[in-house]
Amino acid sequence: MFSGFMASTWEVASIVAVVAGVIGFFVVLRGAAFVADAVPQGAFTGAAAASLLGFNTLLGLAVASLAGALGISWLGRRGRRDVATALVLVVMLGLGALFLSFSSEYAPEIYSLLFGEVLGVSATEIAPVGILGGLCVVATLILFRPLLLSSLMPELAEARGVRSSRMELVFLIVLALATSMTLPVTGALLIFSLMIGPPAAARSVTSRPLPAMLLSVLAALIVVWLSIAAAYQTNWPVGFFVGSLGAVCYAVGRIWAAVRSRRSVRAAEPTAGGPGSDALAANVRV
Amino acid sequence: MTHLLHLIIEPGFFGNAPVRSALVAGGLVAVVSGIVGSFAVLRGQSYAGHALADISVAGGSASFLAGVSPLWGFAGVGVLAAGVMDMIGVQRPRGRDLATGIVRGAGLGLGALFLYFDTTHTSTTGATITILFGSLFTISSSLIPVIALFSVLALGTVLVLYRPLLLSSAAAELAAARGISVRLIGAACLIAIALTVSLSALTIGAILSTALLIGPAATGLRLTSRPGLAMVWAALIGLAATWLGVLLAYDSYYWPPGRHGWPVSFFVVTLILVFYLLSPRPVRRVPG
């Protein structure tokens, strides 16, 4: 399991988990699960187009996920957000179907793009994934405070000169970049499991922003490591393990929150409102 | 005149059996999706609708494995997932998308597993593509009565519950005050959505299922502020996009790169987007 050809898999997957943990924290905070789901799925089109035109898959993924993110932001300004997301997603997938019909790509190739192929990561993929991932994490950390503020208290953020629409766009772009690097590893359909399961659990455990983010990274790492080990042992698709463990994370978070709120009621504490966004907002020093 | 007509509608369009099945089944699904989808959009459950379509793919792949008709797999898993979503709080606005996403992730993971078993045990690699992307042209005409049955079931649910459903979607507190069980109505609506999308995911693929559920409904709701009329618009727009899409896909056989038509889902989705973009932005009326 730890032999030579698996080494790059472990490295790439760990990078993916760290990025997903950091960005996922904001995905959960902003309630942007649908977008986090739609951008990777739409990016699949880019891979199909790249294979048709003979480009690098990573480039195709990056272009397509950026186009998807910008499309959602543009359409979202002229209508409802969830409708805009759904429409951009189906249009991207429709284009993907078109490209697929033009190319003679073998079906398992598509299957692995959709559901992930962790065991086939080559050493040459480490550098681009590492650079893109580092870029995403650094961008998120630089923008940590304004992003946090505009996610939790948009009015206050506006008053302090943080434009919500601009933050939204930045967030979408970072999400798109993160997507394009994680997609070949976890597959288009299940990256977002990693982006919402562990952060959701982390937020239930602590309401302080930085510890929550660190915890989310840690949980994502554990989920990814366990998934790879299990996929290696059983030869089952890694997406199955990521999806299930993501759900387990969420369930643990919910149970934790429920137990804690019951305990705090028993102790007759003033109702703090649980580890919701209000409690989190209270912990943000502005 | 005939020449022009032939240029638009290739000869043999209506005589072609797959085309006829596509027109009938696609039309049926488009109308039901338009009406049920209006509720999904009104209630802010676009994501749930999309997720249910994807999850029913898991059921589809499971039924391939079990050897039962995919229809029961799609519908069964769709309804089951709707139940789980309802249980863990898809009806509440806060954390709704998160709960939907978790269910979708777990459901798709299972789907991946079943597909993996399918492909290793029966070596039907094409199943992945068929299930995900579907095709209007591969509907067998024997499926049409079953599609009609499920359509009536989903449509019947929302039409019987029309008034309480509308009230609880627009003003939940008011509905509750009038003695309407908002919770129960919401669950029924979610199950109707699940039936609709699992049906359409089976017949036209998961992409088109979401497109037909959300696109026409959102367009209809922008065209008029009267919900009933918006649903009629949604059904008409869905129908128009589907039929035009089938026509264009049939014509595209002679387009580059040749030898096979362009996918019908591409045309339908593009048409739906065009309709949405053409619809006017709703004017918010200032009270008083």
Interface residues (C-beta under 8 A of the other chain):
Chain A: V28 G31 A32 A33 F34 A36 D37 R78 G79 R80 D82 V83 T85 A86 L87 L89 V90 V91 L93 G94 L95 A97 L98 L100 S101 F102 Y106 A107 P108 I110 Y111 L114 F115 G116 G187 L189 L190 F192 S193 I196 G197 A200 W236 P237 G239 F240 F241 V242 G243 S244 G246 A247 Y250 R254 G276
Chain B: V41 G44 S46 Y47 G49 H50 A51 D54 I88 R94 G95 R96 D97 L98 T100 G101 I102 V103 R104 G105 A106 G107 L108 G109 L110 A112 L113 L115 Y116 T119 T125 G126 T128 I129 L132 F133 I207 L208 T210 A211 I214 G215 A218 R222 P257 H260 W262 P263 S265 F266 V268 V269 T270 I272 L273 Y276 R281
